[in-house]
Amino acid sequence: MFQQSTQHVASYYAHTCADRLVHRAALEGEHDTEVLIIGAGFSGLHTALRLALAGKRVTVLEASRVAWAASGRNGGQAILGWSCDMPPLEAALGHERARRLWDGMRWAARELRDLPGREDFDCDYRPGHLWTSVMPRRVGLLTDWQHEASHKWGHDGLQFIPRHQLPHWVASERYQAGLFDPEGGHLNPLKLALGLANAIERAGGRIHEQSKALDYREEGGRFVVSTPRGLVRADVLVLACNAYLDRLDPQLASCVLPVGTYQVATAPLTKDQAMALLPNNVCVTDNQFVLDYFRRTPDNRLLFGGGCTYLGGMPKNIAAATRPFLQRVFPQLAGVKLEFAWGGHIDLTLKRTPDIGRRGELYWMQGYSGHGVLPTLAAARAVSDAILGQPDELGLYQGLSNGRFPGGKYLAAPLEAIGKAWYRLRDSI
Ligand SMILES: Cc1cc2nc3c(=O)[nH]c(=O)nc-3n(C[C@H](O)[C@H](O)[C@H](O)COP(=O)(O)OP(=O)(O)OC[C@H]3O[C@@H](n4cnc5c(N)ncnc54)[C@H](O)[C@@H]3O)c2cc1C
């Protein structure tokens, strides 16, 4: 399906990490390991680091480069919660078990703040997320969540921002109100991934780039995985391939639909211009179904994303496709130079619930449905704990059922696109 390339896409993040990108050798010959992780995105890297620090022999195989896919290209918004929100999780698990999942998410938010300092790398982390409402009739969603978060999930720190106070947060007339979460934040995702990779290697783990896993089989109670130039035997196998799993495990791949999404970075603005746009330097999302998301970077750019494509491709001109949305929020940036424009793929599940599970010693992590910066870390704790003999948290994820998309490989995307067109219409009336 999608071909991994040998270099990172030309994103703002690749630009900021030019001096940190080291090549890691491809796998050659036969190897043996305790845990083999396929995919060096956040899911695979967080899991590998936790296991390497716990003393496991860990090997990571990456078809392209570390964080070549969504983890190195995303909006960098570390927002609490899952793409599906809490109702489907509570419906599937009941309140007490869903609350344990939510507590895992708050742990992930704290861990993401602490981990770079502990492992001695920086990733430009800044605290604060603002969730806004475009439509007056959807302001109630903000206050409903503030109430539910506090009363049901013990998340008390949310602050409602009425329209007249919004200019202190975001210089846009588009929004009716906002909800500030001090536990959310934003960061440079490629710096985070590269920091994790270095930490894994310091802890004794191995990472091989340009080492696509071609297939896997079970042999004598162990897994055998082949790559173009090598082979690894492992006791435990973790599939962390996100939207690229495809033929490696067609059954699991049929539970996720790859969807394209994209963003831009402006040329650096003056410090005053950038501060005027987002005075408190929070990241912002709105509560439209097809949402806009944006934030400032340390070098005073605006990073702005939105839009998605369901048939695998990307708009021919991402900058031109995104500019109208950016200027709808910030008309004062009309004509601003867009220096970087790039896209990537997210892995949608039918109900947008995460698909994190296990069959014997085979584990998988996928289905973040476009919201994965914190969820990948929460899932990595569940999977690594299970591998270390503590399966309780993983058991919660296993209680969420994720079916295949109706229509199979060929009809799922058009059907989903029709669904999206309907929601986009609802966003506009
Ligand atoms: C443009 C964009 C913006 C986003 N913005 C946000 C955001 O602001 N906040 C948020 O929370 N989430 C966001 N997301 C989602 C988030 O980035 C993902 O959910 C998360 O990064 C998924 O991490 P992952 O490790 O599971 O997958 P990925 O990062 O996709 O990594 C999977 C890796 O597996 C490798 N791989 C696949 N198959 C094989 C194989 N056979 N052999 C070897 N390697 C293989 C791939 O090359 C890839 O590197 C965004 C996503 C995109 C695309």
The ligand as an SDF file (V2000), in Angstrom:
LIG
                    3D

 53 58  0  0  0  0  0  0  0  0999 V2000
   -0.4900   15.1330   10.2840 C   0  0  0  0  0  0  0  0  0  0  0  0
   -0.8250   14.4910   11.6110 C   0  0  0  0  0  0  0  0  0  0  0  0
   -1.1190   15.3170   12.7010 C   0  0  0  0  0  0  0  0  0  0  0  0
   -1.4000   14.7320   13.9430 C   0  0  0  0  0  0  0  0  0  0  0  0
   -1.5530   15.5530   15.0280 N   0  0  0  0  0  0  0  0  0  0  0  0
   -1.7120   15.0050   16.2640 C   0  0  0  0  0  0  0  0  0  0  0  0
   -1.7340   15.8470   17.4150 C   0  0  0  0  0  0  0  0  0  0  0  0
   -1.5280   17.0700   17.3370 O   0  0  0  0  0  0  0  0  0  0  0  0
   -1.9770   15.2580   18.6220 N   0  0  0  0  0  0  0  0  0  0  0  0
   -2.1670   13.9170   18.7530 C   0  0  0  0  0  0  0  0  0  0  0  0
   -2.4080   13.4430   19.8690 O   0  0  0  0  0  0  0  0  0  0  0  0
   -2.0770   13.0880   17.6690 N   0  0  0  0  0  0  0  0  0  0  0  0
   -1.8360   13.5950   16.4470 C   0  0  0  0  0  0  0  0  0  0  0  0
   -1.7080   12.7680   15.3560 N   0  0  0  0  0  0  0  0  0  0  0  0
   -1.7650   11.3030   15.5690 C   0  0  0  0  0  0  0  0  0  0  0  0
   -0.4720   10.7720   16.1560 C   0  0  0  0  0  0  0  0  0  0  0  0
    0.6360   11.3240   15.5020 O   0  0  0  0  0  0  0  0  0  0  0  0
   -0.4460    9.2320   16.0240 C   0  0  0  0  0  0  0  0  0  0  0  0
   -1.6050    8.6940   16.6170 O   0  0  0  0  0  0  0  0  0  0  0  0
    0.7650    8.5940   16.6620 C   0  0  0  0  0  0  0  0  0  0  0  0
    1.9530    9.2530   16.2930 O   0  0  0  0  0  0  0  0  0  0  0  0
    0.8230    7.1170   16.2940 C   0  0  0  0  0  0  0  0  0  0  0  0
    2.0710    6.6000   16.6790 O   0  0  0  0  0  0  0  0  0  0  0  0
    2.4540    5.1130   16.2740 P   0  0  0  0  0  0  0  0  0  0  0  0
    3.7940    4.8510   16.8500 O   0  0  0  0  0  0  0  0  0  0  0  0
    1.3530    4.2050   16.6650 O   0  0  0  0  0  0  0  0  0  0  0  0
    2.4920    5.1110   14.6830 O   0  0  0  0  0  0  0  0  0  0  0  0
    3.4930    5.8150   13.6410 P   0  0  0  0  0  0  0  0  0  0  0  0
    4.1010    7.0330   14.1750 O   0  0  0  0  0  0  0  0  0  0  0  0
    2.7520    5.9250   12.3570 O   0  0  0  0  0  0  0  0  0  0  0  0
    4.6690    4.7600   13.4940 O   0  0  0  0  0  0  0  0  0  0  0  0
    4.5160    3.5210   12.8640 C   0  0  0  0  0  0  0  0  0  0  0  0
    5.8890    3.1380   12.3290 C   0  0  0  0  0  0  0  0  0  0  0  0
    5.8770    1.7680   11.9480 O   0  0  0  0  0  0  0  0  0  0  0  0
    6.7100    1.6290   10.8160 C   0  0  0  0  0  0  0  0  0  0  0  0
    6.3280    0.4000   10.1300 N   0  0  0  0  0  0  0  0  0  0  0  0
    5.1270    0.0860    9.6050 C   0  0  0  0  0  0  0  0  0  0  0  0
    5.1510   -1.1410    9.0570 N   0  0  0  0  0  0  0  0  0  0  0  0
    6.4030   -1.6270    9.2580 C   0  0  0  0  0  0  0  0  0  0  0  0
    7.0530   -2.8500    8.9210 C   0  0  0  0  0  0  0  0  0  0  0  0
    6.4200   -3.8180    8.2460 N   0  0  0  0  0  0  0  0  0  0  0  0
    8.3460   -3.0170    9.2900 N   0  0  0  0  0  0  0  0  0  0  0  0
    9.0060   -2.0470    9.9710 C   0  0  0  0  0  0  0  0  0  0  0  0
    8.4380   -0.8570   10.3010 N   0  0  0  0  0  0  0  0  0  0  0  0
    7.1520   -0.6560    9.9420 C   0  0  0  0  0  0  0  0  0  0  0  0
    6.4090    2.8940   10.0030 C   0  0  0  0  0  0  0  0  0  0  0  0
    7.4220    3.1550    9.0540 O   0  0  0  0  0  0  0  0  0  0  0  0
    6.2970    3.9470   11.0990 C   0  0  0  0  0  0  0  0  0  0  0  0
    7.5290    4.5910   11.3380 O   0  0  0  0  0  0  0  0  0  0  0  0
   -1.4430   13.3120   14.0870 C   0  0  0  0  0  0  0  0  0  0  0  0
   -1.1540   12.5010   12.9940 C   0  0  0  0  0  0  0  0  0  0  0  0
   -0.8430   13.0810   11.7650 C   0  0  0  0  0  0  0  0  0  0  0  0
   -0.5190   12.1850   10.6020 C   0  0  0  0  0  0  0  0  0  0  0  0
  1  2  1  0
  2  3  1  0
  2 52  2  0
  3  4  2  0
  4  5  1  0
  4 50  1  0
  5  6  2  0
  6  7  1  0
  6 13  1  0
  7  8  2  0
  7  9  1  0
  9 10  1  0
 10 11  2  0
 10 12  1  0
 12 13  2  0
 13 14  1  0
 14 15  1  0
 14 50  1  0
 15 16  1  0
 16 17  1  0
 16 18  1  0
 18 19  1  0
 18 20  1  0
 20 21  1  0
 20 22  1  0
 22 23  1  0
 23 24  1  0
 24 25  2  0
 24 26  1  0
 24 27  1  0
 27 28  1  0
 28 29  2  0
 28 30  1  0
 28 31  1  0
 31 32  1  0
 32 33  1  0
 33 34  1  0
 33 48  1  0
 34 35  1  0
 35 36  1  0
 35 46  1  0
 36 37  1  0
 36 45  1  0
 37 38  2  0
 38 39  1  0
 39 40  1  0
 39 45  2  0
 40 41  1  0
 40 42  2  0
 42 43  1  0
 43 44  2  0
 44 45  1  0
 46 47  1  0
 46 48  1  0
 48 49  1  0
 50 51  2  0
 51 52  1  0
 52 53  1  0
M  END
$$$$
